Amino acid sequence: MWNEYISGGELPWLCDDAGQCGGLAGAPAFVIAGDQNSDPHDGGSTAINQLLSNPRVRATPLPRSEGGLGVAIR
C-alpha cells in the first residue's frame, strides 16, 4: 500500500475521510514511520523490498538494532 501511495497516480481504492482518492501527488517530502512488521532480510516479505526500491525512498541508511540480531529468523 505504501509503495503505491508514494508513487502517486489514480488509486480509486485509496480514499481519505474527506473522499479524496489517490496517491501522494507531486514530489513532497514524506516520512513513513514504524517497523511495518517487515524486514527485507528476515521473513520473506516482498512488500518491504518494493518500498525500499521505490525511487522516491532514500533506503540508506537502513534502520538497525543490535537486539534485532538476537531474534532474527535465520
Residue pairs with C-beta under 8 A, 6 or more apart in sequence:
1 14
2 32
2 36
2 51
3 47
3 50
3 51
3 54
4 11
4 14
4 23
5 11
5 14
5 23
5 24
6 23
6 24
6 30
6 32
6 54
6 56
6 57
7 23
7 24
7 54
7 56
8 22
8 23
8 24
8 25
8 26
9 22
9 23
10 21
10 22
10 23
11 21
11 22
11 23
12 21
12 22
13 21
14 21
14 22
14 23
15 21
24 30
27 56
30 56
32 51
35 63
36 47
36 48
36 51
38 45
38 47
38 48
39 45
39 48
39 68
39 72
40 48
40 49
40 52
40 62
41 72
42 72
42 73
42 74
43 73
51 57
52 59
52 62
53 59
